[in-house]
């Protein structure tokens, strides 16, 4: 994923899957595309068991600040680490 949307959600009471769902819904409304990839800070990822969140693959990245999500479309199928 080269281009994505940065999403901020500081709500500590909400589950990671719900946060990703909110970001995905907004992304779809704004860009008329359904996102399928989301990078999160490793601290948030550790709360999750690694399964896709509503069709969005989750990956951890130190480059993403806590409470931020980089969400978009992985259209080439390549794994970015």
N, C-alpha and C positions, 0 to 999 in steps of 0.2 A: 504494500500500500504506500504510494508516494504522496497522495493527497487525501486529507481527511479533515474532520471537524474536531476541534478541541472543545470538550464539554467539562464543566465544573459542577460538582455536586458535593457539598461539604456535609450533607446530612449523615450524621454518624448512626442514626437509628434505623436507616433504611438498608436493606440487603443489597449486595452488589448486583445481583440479577435484576432487581427492580431499577436500580440506577442505570444499568446498561439498557434496559427496556425503554426508559424515559429518553435517553440519548438517541436510541435507534428510532424511536417514533418521531422525534423532532427532526432528525436527519432525513428520514423518509419524506416528511412533509415539506421540508425546505428544499431538498435536492431531487425529489421525485425518483429516488433510488433507495433500495433496501440495503442497508449496510450488512456486511458479513464478517467484519473483523474489528476488534477493539483492543487497544493496548492500554494496560493499567499499571500503576505502580505495584511493585512486588508485595508491598504490605497489604494492599487491597486484594490482590490475587490470592494471597495465603488464606483469606477467609472463604475462598471458593474452591470447589473440588476439581475444577478444570473442564467441566462439561460446558458446551456452548450455552449461552444465555439467550433464549428465544431466537435461535438460529445464528447468533453472532459468536464467532470464535473469540475466545479471550486469550490474550498473551500478555506476559509480564515484561516490563521494560523499566530499567532504572532512569531512562530519559524522560519518563512521564512523572510529573510531580504528584504527590499524594492528593487524592480527591479530584484528580483530573482524568479524563478519558479521551484518547485519540481514536475516533471511530470513523469508519469509512468502508470502502469496497475494495477487497483484494481481488482484482480482476485477472491477475496473471497466474494465480495458483501457486506461486513460489512462496516458500517459507522464508520469512525475514526474522532474523534473531537479533 
